[in-house]
């Protein structure tokens, strides 16, 4: 008998991890899961873990700053860049490397279904993906230095030093999951309305 490869979501949807379909994906499930998944394996300062949902909101903000006037659909792609983690969790890079290519394949299947669910191409155009990755690295640098105990030189080597002024006014917020979840859902809906 094969092991179970699906998860029941709070919405009642049953998501097949081996063959995810856009019909089984709901923004509320994504927001709920991401709001309760801690980045940095929870090894951050503060009274609340820094969630993947909070990180995603910051990445979208950085992406938009770096690409003034970019279409709302690509901002939505930036916001959803870690959405598969609502099911598979946030593994730090060393663990991903140890797990091997199976993790990447699972992430790609989930990403494709999520993208299609929200009107994006299953695979993002390379320049968009590259710009989102750049915003993700800036966010990681800020998180590393401000809440994860890294020295700047250490973060520079791992994530690349952000250009001067890039981080100005950006905030690392540690908030209760319910608050972050609500903001994530609201942001997805706002971007979807702008895509319309």
N, C-alpha and C positions, 0 to 999 in steps of 0.2 A: 504494500500500500504506500503510495507516494505521500510525502508530507504536505501539509496545507501550505499553499503559496498565496493566500489572499488575506486581507485584513478588513474587518468590519470597521467602518468609520462612524463617528457620532451622528452623521447625517442619515445613517442607515445604508449608505452605499457599501458595496463589497468590492474592494479594489484588488484585482488579480495582479500580483507583482510581476509575474512572468509574461503577462499579456494585458497590460493596462489599456483601458479605452477612455477616450475623453468623456464619455457619458457617465463614468464612475468617479469623476473628479468634481469637487465642490470647493469654492473659495473658502467657505467657513471651515471645512475640514483642514485645508492647507494652513489657514491662519491659526487655528487652534493648535495643530501639531507643532508648527514653527514657534509659536509663542511659548511652548513648554520644552523646546529643545535648546539646551545651553551650548553656546560656542565655547571653545577652549576647554572642552570637557568640564566646564563649570569652574575652572581654575582662574577666576577673576575676582577682583576686589568689588566690594559693595554688598548690599543686603539682598539684592536680587541677581539671579544669573543673567548674563547678557545673552538674550535669545537670538535665534536665527531670524525670527521675524523682525526684531529691532535692527539687526545687521542688514537685512534686506531693504528696509526703509532707508537706511543710511546709504547703501550702495546706489539705490535709485536716485537719491539726492546728489551724490557725487557724480554719477553718470550724466545727469541732466545739467549740472554745472559745467562739466567738461564738453558737453555737446549742446550749446544753446540752440533752442528752436527745433530740437530733434522731435520727431513724431511721437505722439503719446504711445503708440504701439510698441516702440522700442524702449520707452521708459517702463512700460508694463513688463517687457522681457527682462529688464534689469531688476525690477521688483521680484519677479518670479525666478531669478537665476538659481536660487537654492531651494526652490519649492519641493523637489523630490525628497528633501530631508524631512518633510512632514511624515514620511513613512519609514525612511531608512536611517534617520538620525544624522547627526553631524559628526563625521569621523575626521579627526585631525589628519593632516597629510601623511605623517609617518604610518598611521594605521591603514590608510587607503593603499599606500605602497605595499604594506605587508599582506593585505587581503588580495591584491592582484587585480587583473583585468575584469574579473566578474563584477566588482563593485561599479566600475565605469560603465559596463554594459547595462546594468540595472538602472543606473542613474540616467543613461541616455534614453532607455525605453520610457521611463517615467517622465522625463523632460519632454519628449516628443508628444506624449498623450496630454500633458499639461498645456503645452504650447497650442496644440490643436483645439483644446477645450476653450481657450481664451482668444481664438482667432489669429494666432501667430503661426508662422511656418514651423513644421515639426523640427527642422534644423535651422537655426538662425544664420543669417548671412555672416560670413567670416569677419567683416569689419565691425559689425555690431557685437559679435561675440568677443572680439578683441577689446573693444571699448568697455564692455561690461567687466571683463577680466581686469582691466586696468583700474576701474573703479573699485572692484572687489579687493585688489591689492592695497589700494590706499586705505580702504576701510580696515583691512587686516592690520596695516601698519599702525593706524590710530588706536585700534583696540589693543594691540600688543603693547604699545608704549603707555597708554593711559590706564588700562585696567588689568592687563595680563602680566605685569611685572617685567617686561623686556626693557633693556636699555636701548636707546635710539640706534646706536651702532649695530647692535644685534638685529633689530628690526630692519635696518637698512639692508643688511646682507640677505635676510630671508625674503623680504617683500619689495625691496627697492625704496629708496628715499623719495617721498613725494616732493614735487616741485614746490619752491617757496610760495606761500600764500594759498596753496590748494586746500589746506586743512583749516584755514581761517574761518571761524564761526561755526565749524562743524562740532557737533556735540555727541558724546557717547552717553546714551541715556540708559539707566537701569531702572526698569519699571515693572510693576506687577503684570503677570501674563495676560490677565483679562483686559488691561488697558492697551497693551501692545497688540493683542488679537483684534480688538475693535478698530484700532488705527490701521492695521494691515488690511482688513476687510474694506474699510472706507476708502483707502488709497486705491485698491484694486478697482472698486466700483467707479471711483472718480476717473481713473485712467481709461476704463472701458467706455465710459460716457464720452470722453474726449476722442476716443477712437471712432465712435459712431459716425 
